[in-house]
Amino acid sequence: MKIALISGTSGLVGMQLLHQLVHSKAYEYVLSVGRRKLALKHDKLIQIDGDLAKLNSWDWEEKVKSQAFGGEYHSLLDSILGNKAEIHAFSSLGTTIKQAGSKEKFYAVDHDLVIGFAKWAKKLGAKKFLYVSAMGADAKSSIFYNKVKGETEEDLKSFQFDYLGLFRPSLLLGQRHEFRFGELVATVFMKPMVWLKLFKNYRPIYDHQVAKSMVKKALTTVFNPVEVITSGEMQDLSK
């Protein structure tokens, strides 16, 4: 049995990733964790919610059981608790400093919640972890955003998953819920690169392309325990 764990489903890539996973024949269940449940239902989707900062102290089994009316999730729990499942974890958790309100709160989401989710996924038996980072991620960067993404990547390596995929998209295109003026300006100037197919690693990439490439990588036999996937490679993978 293949099971997908996912966090960050309310975001741009997260929504597309959730769509890809629930419609993939490879996964029998998709277990989503978040601060709140989405208004979305699917036979294989199970949503559990709560304070993500306390994820590792959740009674997740009870949260899953509380949504089962006839014991229909018995096989899921049995597979996870009995170490009989092949578990892949996907994280697209992220925010902006403006949304978070401060650098400290941004770090708490983009680093701490991601690492907390990785710890929980490892505890459940996840062998693969696929993370949406950012182009320019570098723990030594003088740019705060890139530095946080880089530190998160480095800390994820310490879990020693059988496979860690670090996806570094360029500017993301898609239907956001909130308005971001800076990204709108950048999109206006950079979108012609998409039409003209120029500068593959730097031109904007669509949210669904990132999501599709993540699922494809998760279901592919890989030999490198840690892999950085560039924006250009994601565009190739999503064809």
KADA-V688155 format. One record per pair of residues at least 24 apart in sequence whose ideal C-beta (glycine too) atoms are under 8 Angstrom apart, sorted by sequence separation. I is the first residue (numbers start at 0). J is the second residue. D is the distance in whole Angstrom. If there is no record, write none. Layout:
BEGIN
I&J&D  I&J&D
END
This chain:
BEGIN
1&25&5  2&26&7  5&29&6  9&33&7  92&116&7  209&233&6  212&236&4  1&26&5  2&27&7  3&28&7  5&30&7  6&31&7  8&33&6  130&155&6  208&233&6  211&236&7  212&237&5  1&27&6  2&28&5  3&29&5  4&30&5  5&31&5  6&32&5  7&33&8  9&35&8  90&116&5  204&230&5  208&234&6  211&237&4  0&27&5  2&29&8  3&30&7  4&31&8  5&32&7  6&33&7  17&44&8  32&59&8  45&72&7  90&117&7  128&155&7  0&28&8  2&30&6  4&32&7  9&37&7  88&116&7  202&230&8  209&237&8  8&37&6  88&117&7  136&165&7  200&229&5  201&230&7  204&233&6  208&237&4  45&75&7  128&158&7  200&230&5  204&234&6  207&237&7  136&167&6  169&200&7  172&203&5  199&230&7  200&231&4  88&120&4  128&160&5  135&167&8  169&201&6  171&203&7  172&204&7  173&205&6  199&231&4  30&63&7  127&160&6  130&163&7  132&165&5  134&167&5  169&202&7  170&203&4  171&204&6  172&205&5  173&206&4  86&120&7  126&160&6  127&161&6  128&162&7  129&163&8  130&164&7  132&166&6  133&167&6  134&168&6  169&203&6  170&204&7  171&205&8  172&206&7  173&207&7  125&160&7  126&161&4  127&162&4  128&163&5  129&164&4  130&165&6  131&166&5  132&167&5  133&168&7  134&169&5  169&204&6  171&206&6  199&234&6  126&162&7  127&163&8  128&164&7  130&166&7  168&204&5  86&123&6  88&125&4  110&147&6  114&151&7  121&158&5  127&164&7  129&166&7  131&168&7  86&124&5  87&125&7  90&128&7  93&131&7  109&147&5  113&151&5  117&155&6  171&209&7  86&125&4  87&126&7  88&127&7  89&128&8  90&129&7  91&130&8  109&148&7  121&160&7  84&124&7  86&126&6  87&127&4  88&128&5  89&129&5  90&130&5  91&131&4  110&150&6  114&154&5  118&158&7  51&92&8  85&126&7  86&127&8  87&128&8  88&129&7  89&130&8  90&131&7  102&143&6  106&147&6  110&151&5  114&155&7  117&158&5  168&209&5  82&124&5  87&129&7  105&147&7  109&151&6  113&155&7  166&209&6  28&72&8  79&123&6  110&154&7  6&51&7  30&75&8  79&124&7  166&212&7  28&75&5  96&143&8  166&213&6  27&75&8  96&144&8  164&213&7  164&216&5  164&217&7  52&107&7  164&221&8  54&112&8  52&111&7  162&221&5  52&112&7  55&115&6  59&119&8  165&225&7  167&227&6  26&87&8  51&112&5  54&115&5  162&223&8  163&224&7  165&226&7  167&228&7  169&230&4  54&116&6  57&119&8  162&224&6  163&225&5  164&226&5  165&227&5  166&228&5  167&229&6  168&230&5  52&115&7  55&118&6  161&224&7  162&225&8  163&226&7  165&228&7  167&230&6  51&115&7  55&119&5  160&224&7  162&226&7  164&228&6  51&116&7  54&119&5  159&224&8  168&233&6  134&200&7  55&122&7  134&201&8  166&233&6  20&89&7  156&225&6  2&75&7  16&89&6  0&74&7  0&75&8  16&91&6  2&78&7  2&79&7  0&78&5  13&91&4  131&209&7  12&91&4  13&92&8  98&177&7  10&91&5  2&84&5  4&86&6  10&92&8  131&213&8  0&83&7  1&84&7  2&85&7  3&86&8  4&87&7  5&88&7  6&89&8  7&90&6  8&91&8  10&93&6  0&84&5  1&85&5  2&86&5  3&87&5  4&88&4  5&89&5  6&90&5  7&91&4  32&116&7  95&179&7  129&213&5  0&85&7  1&86&8  2&87&8  3&88&8  4&89&7  5&90&8  6&91&7  7&92&4  1&87&7  3&89&6  5&91&8  6&92&5  7&93&7  32&119&8  129&216&6  129&217&6  127&217&6  134&229&8  134&230&6  6&112&8  6&113&8  6&116&5  4&120&5  4&123&7  12&131&5  4&125&6  7&131&7  89&213&6  89&217&7  87&217&5  12&168&8  15&173&7  12&171&7  11&171&6  12&173&8  11&173&5  11&174&8  11&175&6  19&207&8  15&206&5  19&210&5  23&214&6  14&206&8  15&207&5  18&210&7  19&211&6  16&209&8  25&218&5  12&206&5  15&209&7  16&210&4  19&213&8  20&214&6  11&206&5  15&210&4  19&214&5  23&218&8  15&211&8  12&209&5  16&213&6  12&210&6  16&214&7  3&217&8
END
